[in-house]
Amino acid sequence: MFDLQAFLSYLTNAYLLEGVLVTIGLTIVTMLIGLIFGTVLALMRMSRSAALSGSAGFYVWIFRGTPLLVQLVLIYTGLPQLGIRLGVLPSALLALSLNEAAYLSETIRGGFNGIPKGQMEAAKALGLSRWRTLRLVLMPQVARLIIPPLGNSLNGLLKATSLASVISLEELMRRSQVLMQERFEVLELYCVAAVYYLVLTTLWNRVQVRLEEHYGRGYAETGRTAAPVQIRTAEAH
């Protein structure tokens, strides 16, 4: 029978709250690394060089076509056989970042494709270098276009961090499992974990709405509409 008192007590359990902090930190760091690497991959895929475009496409194919759980296990148990020994946290961070970069690269590439080509030509006419065109003209617009799918990616990543429990990373899910093994209150602890994840994703959704309003404000005020763009959001991890 469901123990309501135990459920309520676990909501303020310090051991679980520390796991929540680990989950938040892992999500933020992974997203930052994924954004940087994903941007590089997106630029490589749009490159005129067949070698760069092909290698980036192969990378995306591999990491989007295999389960994140498999990638976590392979990195944690496979790299030591090659002489590369990583701890639990670096292994989880590496696997999550590599996986997230593959999805974000497609989102970012979609953002670039949503910008009218005439803007690039106008930047060339003004004498802007390729780097300044990218930094001053393209990236601000890409940032605005990719905020909705980027928010969805972070939402999914927040929940995907629970898979790191299979390599014993003590984030929220792993700590919940430890308490389950000690106290045999499985349903109560799973419900508590679900509440924590629901709270975190709800808070992020509020932040995402604010970001969308902020970056879309100038377009709404001038009555302009963004160029239509089809951006491939991250699939389920």
C-alpha positions as CSV (number, residue, x, y, z in Angstrom):
1,M,0.0,0.0,0.0
2,F,1.2,3.5,-0.9
3,D,2.7,5.2,2.2
4,L,1.7,8.9,1.9
5,Q,3.8,9.9,5.0
6,A,6.9,8.3,3.6
7,F,6.3,10.0,0.2
8,L,6.0,13.4,1.9
9,S,9.1,12.9,4.0
10,Y,11.1,12.0,0.9
11,L,10.2,15.3,-0.8
12,T,12.5,17.1,1.6
13,N,15.1,14.3,1.9
14,A,18.6,15.9,1.9
15,Y,20.1,12.9,0.2
16,L,17.7,13.2,-2.7
17,L,18.0,17.0,-2.9
18,E,21.7,16.6,-3.4
19,G,20.9,14.3,-6.3
20,V,18.7,17.0,-7.7
21,L,21.6,19.4,-7.7
22,V,23.8,16.9,-9.5
23,T,21.1,16.4,-12.1
24,I,20.8,20.2,-12.6
25,G,24.6,20.7,-12.9
26,L,25.0,17.8,-15.3
27,T,22.2,19.1,-17.5
28,I,23.7,22.7,-17.6
29,V,27.2,21.6,-18.4
30,T,26.1,19.0,-20.9
31,M,24.0,21.6,-22.7
32,L,26.8,24.2,-22.9
33,I,29.3,21.6,-24.3
34,G,26.6,20.3,-26.6
35,L,25.9,23.8,-28.0
36,I,29.5,24.5,-28.7
37,F,30.3,21.2,-30.3
38,G,26.9,21.2,-32.0
39,T,27.6,24.6,-33.6
40,V,30.9,23.3,-34.9
41,L,29.2,20.2,-36.3
42,A,26.5,22.3,-38.0
43,L,29.1,24.5,-39.6
44,M,31.0,21.4,-40.8
45,R,27.8,20.0,-42.3
46,M,27.2,23.2,-44.2
47,S,30.8,23.3,-45.4
48,R,31.6,23.0,-49.1
49,S,34.3,20.5,-48.2
50,A,33.1,17.0,-48.8
51,A,35.5,15.7,-46.1
52,L,34.1,18.0,-43.4
53,S,30.5,17.6,-44.4
54,G,30.8,13.9,-44.7
55,S,32.6,13.4,-41.4
56,A,30.1,15.5,-39.5
57,G,27.2,13.7,-41.2
58,F,28.7,10.3,-40.2
59,Y,29.1,11.5,-36.6
60,V,25.4,12.6,-36.4
61,W,24.3,9.3,-38.0
62,I,26.2,7.3,-35.4
63,F,25.1,9.2,-32.3
64,R,21.5,9.8,-33.3
65,G,21.1,6.2,-34.5
66,T,22.3,4.4,-31.4
67,P,20.7,4.6,-27.9
68,L,22.2,6.9,-25.3
69,L,22.2,4.1,-22.8
70,V,24.5,2.0,-25.1
71,Q,26.7,5.0,-25.6
72,L,27.0,5.5,-21.8
73,V,28.0,1.9,-21.2
74,L,30.4,1.8,-24.2
75,I,32.2,4.9,-23.0
76,Y,32.4,3.9,-19.4
77,T,33.4,0.3,-19.9
78,G,35.0,0.4,-23.4
79,L,37.5,3.3,-23.1
80,P,39.4,1.7,-20.2
81,Q,40.2,-1.2,-22.6
82,L,41.9,1.4,-24.9
83,G,43.9,2.7,-22.0
84,I,41.6,5.7,-21.4
85,R,40.3,5.6,-17.8
86,L,37.6,8.1,-16.9
87,G,35.6,8.4,-13.7
88,V,31.9,8.0,-13.5
89,L,31.1,11.7,-13.8
90,P,33.5,12.4,-16.7
91,S,32.1,9.4,-18.5
92,A,28.5,10.5,-18.1
93,L,29.4,14.0,-19.1
94,L,31.2,12.9,-22.2
95,A,28.5,10.5,-23.4
96,L,25.7,13.0,-22.8
97,S,27.6,15.8,-24.4
98,L,28.5,13.8,-27.5
99,N,24.9,12.6,-27.9
100,E,23.4,16.0,-27.3
101,A,25.8,17.7,-29.8
102,A,24.5,15.4,-32.6
103,Y,20.9,16.5,-32.0
104,L,21.7,20.2,-31.5
105,S,23.8,20.3,-34.7
106,E,20.6,19.5,-36.7
107,T,18.6,22.1,-34.8
108,I,21.3,24.8,-35.3
109,R,21.7,23.8,-39.0
110,G,17.9,24.2,-39.4
111,G,18.3,27.7,-37.9
112,F,20.9,28.7,-40.4
113,N,18.7,27.3,-43.2
114,G,15.8,29.5,-42.0
115,I,17.8,32.7,-42.6
116,P,17.2,34.3,-46.1
117,K,20.3,33.9,-48.3
118,G,20.0,37.6,-49.3
119,Q,21.3,38.6,-45.8
120,M,24.6,36.8,-46.5
121,E,24.8,38.6,-49.8
122,A,24.1,41.9,-48.2
123,A,26.8,41.3,-45.6
124,K,29.3,40.6,-48.4
125,A,28.2,43.8,-50.1
126,L,28.9,45.8,-46.9
127,G,32.4,44.3,-46.8
128,L,32.0,42.2,-43.7
129,S,34.3,39.3,-43.3
130,R,32.9,35.7,-43.0
131,W,33.6,35.7,-39.3
132,R,31.9,39.1,-38.7
133,T,28.9,38.0,-40.8
134,L,28.6,34.9,-38.8
135,R,28.9,36.7,-35.5
136,L,26.9,39.9,-36.1
137,V,24.4,38.9,-38.8
138,L,23.7,35.2,-38.7
139,M,24.1,34.0,-35.1
140,P,21.7,36.4,-33.5
141,Q,19.0,35.3,-35.9
142,V,19.8,31.7,-35.5
143,A,19.6,32.1,-31.7
144,R,16.1,33.4,-32.0
145,L,14.9,30.7,-34.4
146,I,16.3,27.8,-32.4
147,I,15.0,28.8,-28.9
148,P,11.8,26.7,-29.1
149,P,13.5,23.4,-30.2
150,L,16.5,24.2,-28.0
151,G,14.2,24.4,-25.0
152,N,12.7,21.1,-25.9
153,S,16.2,19.6,-26.2
154,L,17.1,20.8,-22.7
155,N,13.8,19.5,-21.3
156,G,14.6,16.1,-22.8
157,L,18.2,16.2,-21.6
158,L,17.1,16.9,-18.1
159,K,15.2,13.6,-18.0
160,A,17.9,11.8,-20.0
161,T,20.4,12.4,-17.3
162,S,18.6,9.6,-15.3
163,L,20.2,7.1,-17.7
164,A,23.6,7.9,-16.1
165,S,22.4,5.9,-13.1
166,V,23.3,2.7,-15.0
167,I,27.0,3.6,-14.5
168,S,26.4,4.5,-10.8
169,L,26.5,8.3,-11.2
170,E,24.8,9.5,-8.0
171,E,22.2,11.9,-9.6
172,L,18.5,11.9,-8.6
173,M,17.5,8.6,-10.1
174,R,20.5,6.7,-8.8
175,R,20.0,8.0,-5.3
176,S,16.4,7.1,-5.5
177,Q,17.4,3.6,-6.4
178,V,19.8,3.4,-3.4
179,L,17.0,4.3,-1.0
180,M,14.7,1.8,-2.7
181,Q,17.2,-1.0,-2.0
182,E,17.6,0.1,1.6
183,R,13.9,0.8,2.5
184,F,11.9,-1.2,-0.1
185,E,9.6,1.8,-0.6
186,V,9.8,1.6,-4.4
187,L,6.5,3.3,-5.4
188,E,6.9,6.2,-3.0
189,L,10.4,7.0,-4.2
190,Y,9.6,6.7,-7.9
191,C,6.7,9.1,-7.3
192,V,9.1,11.5,-5.5
193,A,11.6,11.3,-8.4
194,A,8.7,12.0,-10.8
195,V,7.7,15.1,-8.8
196,Y,11.3,16.4,-8.8
197,Y,11.6,16.0,-12.6
198,L,8.2,17.6,-13.1
199,V,9.1,20.6,-11.0
200,L,12.4,21.0,-12.8
201,T,10.9,20.8,-16.3
202,T,8.1,23.1,-15.3
203,L,10.5,25.7,-14.1
204,W,12.5,25.4,-17.3
205,N,9.4,25.8,-19.3
206,R,8.7,29.2,-17.6
207,V,12.3,30.3,-18.4
208,Q,11.9,29.2,-22.0
209,V,8.7,31.2,-22.4
210,R,10.5,34.3,-21.1
211,L,13.4,33.8,-23.5
212,E,11.0,33.4,-26.5
213,E,9.2,36.6,-25.5
214,H,12.5,38.5,-25.1
215,Y,14.0,37.4,-28.4
216,G,10.8,37.8,-30.3
217,R,9.9,41.2,-28.9
218,G,11.5,43.3,-31.6
219,Y,9.8,41.3,-34.4
220,A,6.4,41.6,-32.8
221,E,6.8,45.3,-32.2
222,T,7.7,46.0,-35.8
223,G,5.0,43.7,-37.2
224,R,7.5,41.5,-39.0
225,T,7.2,37.8,-39.0
226,A,10.1,35.4,-38.9
227,A,11.1,33.6,-42.1
228,P,9.5,30.2,-42.1
229,V,11.8,27.5,-41.0
230,Q,11.6,23.8,-40.4
231,I,13.8,22.8,-37.5
232,R,14.2,19.2,-36.6
233,T,13.7,19.0,-32.8
234,A,15.6,16.4,-30.7
235,E,14.1,13.0,-30.8
236,A,13.4,11.0,-27.7
237,H,16.7,10.0,-26.0
